[in-house]
Amino acid sequence: MIEFYQLEQLLTIAKVGTISKAAEVLLISQPALTRSIQRLEDELGVQLFDRKKNKVELNANGKLAVELFEKLLNDKEKIVNTLQAYNRSQYEVKIGSCAPAPIWGLRHVFKKLYPEMQIHDVLDSREDILLQGLKNYEFSIIVFHHSIDNPDYECVPLFEENLFLSVPPAHPLALFPEISFDDLNGESVLLLSRIGFWNEICQKVIPQSHLLFQEDGQVFNELIKASALPNFRSDITMKQEGKSENRKAIPISDPQAHVMYYGIYRKTDKKIFSSLLTEVQNLHWEDVSQVTESVDNNK
């Protein structure tokens, strides 16, 4: 019976060039490695090496075997990782989202409905990474700011988020009942660095603005209090934090400032998520914490 360790031994020989060097790498004796490879040849029914005086090297059979076994070992690792991820998915939830607000909402509801379940989250605007993670059971649910059509997944609308510009009452832009990104282009703007796809939107629609990114939320809030610089808020964060006495929130009219989030999960998990998503759709944001527990931020 062929063992995986024998395939790994063969690949090590191919990599380092000789059996003696491979034995050193594998921390076994050269005679033991030679016997193991001979058993592998017996199981396969083919010779993998040309054996000459003082020299042993892979023949054509051996080179093909190395190519095939390398693929097999890679597939083995993927299978093991997928099985382990599936096993974890039975007792923990991992959320992947393009923006922070869906993470806040989903965490809140999961804690309410499944208080014993472990919850982790990942903020990543790269949709291909999120979809691949869902496929490989690395995520239980992912969130996009648009719907998708895929026969393997359910795609359910969650809630809307709308962007506002926050400025002091004395700021020239405070006179506007609403504002467009064109009106804002060229202004210096305070911006939190971890807001997912919103960062990309801002960099795209106001390319001439000086975006002052802040990693620390507390520093960000202190700068807002101490400066006249504009910053972005959303209707969700305003519900959570309340109205600011020294700031005016101006609606942004552009379509890019208004999004609907969609929860995407495997159809086999429909029973788990159907009631949960109804809870998310009816959230009272005043009760939802902005605390996250990310295991892997912005991959």
Steps between C-alpha positions, in 0.01 A plus 500: 500500500640837395540747788499879470834521682658298218377752244641781711831314517509465119428872456778585746749289303395676179539839668844454661645274228635200693375237743773583752403869513132409514568272797664790684203729427249233605701411813514129421787269407596456138441121508152553648413750226634267231285212630193724514545610138554139391167406665336787314636369169372151587151638573497699175648214295747736326857610551532867590881525496786406275755339729860523389826453683521765774204684348121479519282741303135532400408342169206604279259298717630674810468848352140434400430352845638814665272718286191290576570453870569870550150574370356223719664639814376850419149363456535315830584825679200675344271213601628503858460879524147484360399222740644687797325820395172312464542348845564845652191634323287267713576688821622843394386774265738695283369809325668648193381846401584781259414763767486530881124557551393148391756354741355705788146393413573132445713471815220660702240255373724194526578582862129540570388176334808279557671630817729196530630517142843646425486793259784633286502754222709616207472839332613470138375681191643236263195307388696214343666431836166503682331270246790254503490501880128423497558214256777355719298531825735770627193726528152415620353809335638785291360843421523702176360843417321352200314179422646200318342219300657165586310167510700379802420796727209692646529878460273696735466880544595610852479878543604830342778737600513863387803727515494854641758776523558631852622860537496773770207747466741777396648298213410639152354162398261509797272734300416222253181292559679216319839461339661305217845348484588760237429775756738327740779418254813693597416533870710344775292225662551291813447130429522184706729250330295185568164563334527237227377585153403853614872587495520402134184698418642814662835471325322455167235774521710774664844436347620858551419503871761456770374197693637500853480134601487410868551147637395574858130568554560699819754725330257542211223616735733741680605653168134546404435687825811714473496590129275645231590224254211318330456130563257230388224346710217270405141481613595182689787654696285802580230273645762322707686807624223759504507848353810712546431841652786672319457333161248510218433185294435574134354228272715405201293483182721274285381139440835369627412635846196273535540122520297191580688219669434137408571195714631204301513147640491140383153371413562204730510749792164659417329372816771656716495843339137559401382611848831667579486724194148611588646622830774688314248667271314637804793615711479789743841647436497693827555162673775374268865524607773596254743260668641231272715197568687462175731205447642628172455863402537615140673195363 
